[in-house]
Amino acid sequence: MEFSEDNISRFGISFQNQEKHQEDVEVAFDEEVVASHQLVVYNDEVNSFDYVIITLMEVCEHSPEQAEQCTLQIHFRGRCGVKSGDFDELVSMRNEICRRGISAEIESYQ
């Protein structure tokens, strides 16, 4: 059956005289915390692939596959966001990566 005004009048349905009712409803939801910073590692011509992979595994707790993928992006794109999180969480990782002679910075994003 198609919707038309004839069908509505045939069933005797009318919303024109119906009382308007509005109710305030309180909705509870879990607020999700979104990471607003990322640890970015930059390419250099000094450190080997293996050294960067091992560093990412030890410092950022990456799996071997994840560390290898990040290292390839660092090499071919010049940089890679290797970890996202709160600024305070990333500071110690950045410091350790830099201590190992690899260039890294914490960048904020929206």
C-alpha positions in Angstrom: 0.0 0.0 0.0 1.4 3.4 -0.9 1.3 6.3 1.4 -1.2 9.0 0.5 -3.6 11.4 2.2 -6.5 9.3 0.9 -5.2 6.2 2.8 -4.8 8.2 6.0 -8.4 9.6 5.8 -9.7 6.2 4.9 -8.4 4.8 8.3 -9.7 7.8 10.2 -6.2 8.8 11.4 -5.6 12.5 12.2 -2.7 14.0 14.1 -3.9 17.6 13.8 -5.9 17.6 17.1 -3.4 15.5 19.0 -1.8 17.0 22.1 1.8 17.9 21.7 4.0 16.3 24.4 7.6 16.9 25.0 9.6 15.1 27.7 13.1 15.8 28.9 15.2 12.7 28.9 18.6 12.4 30.5 20.9 10.2 28.5 23.9 8.6 30.2 26.9 7.7 28.1 30.5 6.8 28.6 32.8 9.6 27.6 35.6 8.3 25.4 39.0 9.8 25.9 40.6 10.5 22.6 44.4 10.6 22.3 45.5 14.1 21.3 49.2 13.5 20.8 51.4 11.3 18.8 55.0 10.3 19.0 56.6 10.9 15.6 59.9 9.3 14.6 61.9 10.9 11.7 64.1 9.3 9.1 67.9 9.7 9.2 70.8 8.4 7.3 72.6 7.1 10.4 70.6 4.4 12.1 70.0 0.9 10.6 66.5 -0.6 10.0 67.3 -3.3 12.6 68.3 -0.7 15.2 65.1 1.3 14.7 62.9 -1.8 14.8 64.5 -3.0 18.0 64.1 0.4 19.5 60.4 0.6 18.7 59.9 -2.9 20.1 61.7 -2.1 23.3 60.5 1.5 23.9 57.0 1.5 22.4 56.2 -2.2 23.0 55.5 -2.8 19.3 55.2 -6.3 17.8 58.0 -7.1 15.4 55.6 -6.7 12.5 54.3 -3.3 13.7 57.9 -2.1 14.3 58.9 -3.1 10.8 55.9 -1.4 9.2 56.7 1.8 11.1 60.3 1.6 10.1 59.4 1.3 6.5 57.1 4.3 6.7 59.9 6.3 8.4 62.3 5.3 5.6 60.0 6.0 2.6 57.8 8.8 4.0 60.4 10.5 6.1 58.4 10.1 9.3 55.8 8.0 11.1 53.5 8.4 14.1 54.6 5.4 16.1 52.4 5.9 19.2 49.3 7.9 20.2 48.4 8.9 23.7 48.5 11.5 26.4 51.4 13.9 26.3 52.7 12.7 29.7 52.7 9.1 28.6 54.7 9.8 25.4 57.4 12.0 27.0 59.4 9.2 28.5 59.2 7.2 25.2 60.4 10.2 23.2 63.3 10.8 25.6 64.4 7.2 25.4 64.2 7.1 21.6 66.2 10.4 21.4 68.7 9.0 23.9 69.3 6.2 21.5 70.2 8.7 18.7 66.9 8.6 16.8 65.1 11.8 16.0 61.5 12.0 17.5 59.0 14.6 18.6 55.6 14.7 20.2 53.0 16.4 18.0 49.5 17.4 19.0 46.5 16.9 16.7 42.8 17.5 16.7 
